[in-house]
Amino acid sequence: PGLTDAAGEVAARGVSVGQDILVQVTRDAFGNKGPRLSLQVSLPGRNLVFLPNTPILGVSRRITDDAERTRLKAIVSATLPPGAGAILRTAAEGRPDTEIAEDVGFLIALWRQILVLASEKDAPSLVHEDFDVLFRVARDYLTEECEQIVVDTLAEYDRLLQFVDSFMPQLDHLVDRYDGSEPIFEHYGVEVTVAGLLERVLWLKSGGSIVIDHTEAMTAIDVNTARFVGKGDPEDTVFKTNLEAAREIAYQLRLRNIGGIVVIDFIDMNDPEHRRKVWDTLAEELRKDKAYTEVLPMSRFGLVEMTRKRTRESGTSRMTESCPYCDGRGLVRSVDQTCGQILRKAGRDLSDVHTRALRL
């Protein structure tokens, strides 16, 4: 009957066999792992994430002004129903009280609609799904810091403009339509960037390089000076390469949507101050990431361990499939090993008295 219906009751009592429960997919399936489901539903809006069954009230860590944090909490707490909570997004900073309240009201109505659909349908059944990619990009990335969002079809341009006019009319001037003859990805250089997503080795402007390797447990990133030898102190050359690599690594994590555990092997630095500055640069660049990240201090061997929240497959996973010969390991048997295996099997078959002929 209330907003804290089905899912909240199940969370409190536990789950029994044959019971219908309302769950949310919080992470897509990838690799050998299936999708992750949760009873703690969250509904994202433009300015906040509504938590119908979780009575907490939080504010994005990127909103640092205490007065603004207090204002936002006061607006939302006055409109939330009992037993529900919310997390204010960075986009909420400076937005009018009425806009925040309307966002809460919209998400509450959406949750009520979900509960009605869940009560009417037989499990398993889809009762709600998030916006398509066009609206998700507008909701999550279209801010005052965004330069422009460009669409190349008239129908999608009209849809997007209506969406922006409804939820963020002050930003509709950032929506533009591309009608050139050249494909939009080629015109803006996206095609080249996408092709680079599959590169294992990335060259830095200084001549150094970073190498990205994916394993089942983690992603390992190695930094090398490569062609960059510098003209002065070797320690200074290493420091400059590591600084450039730290910025590029943070960018590549976002671009490739790399999640889970990441271990970065920077080039060894003897100066503790250099190690601190490289770590600070990495941490500062990661703050631009909308996905939650946690970075541990750099070890004396130059290793940095970090995690990045994974919700969808990485770009590499979506664009590739395992090689049928090496099963995705990037290695195939050598000619010598293969020939030896053939000869041994031939020897076993020929030793059988029932073998009349052998065909290779």
Protein Blocks (a to p, Z undefined) as FASTA:
>chain_A
ZZmlmkmmmmmnopaehiacddddfbdcehjbccdddfbdcdddfkbccdfklccddddf
klmbfklmmmmmmmmmmmpcghiacdddfklgopafklmmmmmmmmmmmmmmmmmmmmmp
ccdddfbdcddfklmmmmmmmcfklmbdcdfbfklmmmmmmmmmmmmmmlmmmpccdfbf
bdfklmnommmmmmmmmpmbdcdfkopacdddddfkbccddddfklanbjbdfklmmmmm
mmmmmmmmmmmmmmnopghjddddddddfblklmmmmmmmmmmmmmmpmbdcddddddfk
opacdddddfbdcfklmmpccdfklnonopacdfklmmmmmmmmmmmmmmpmklmbdcZZ
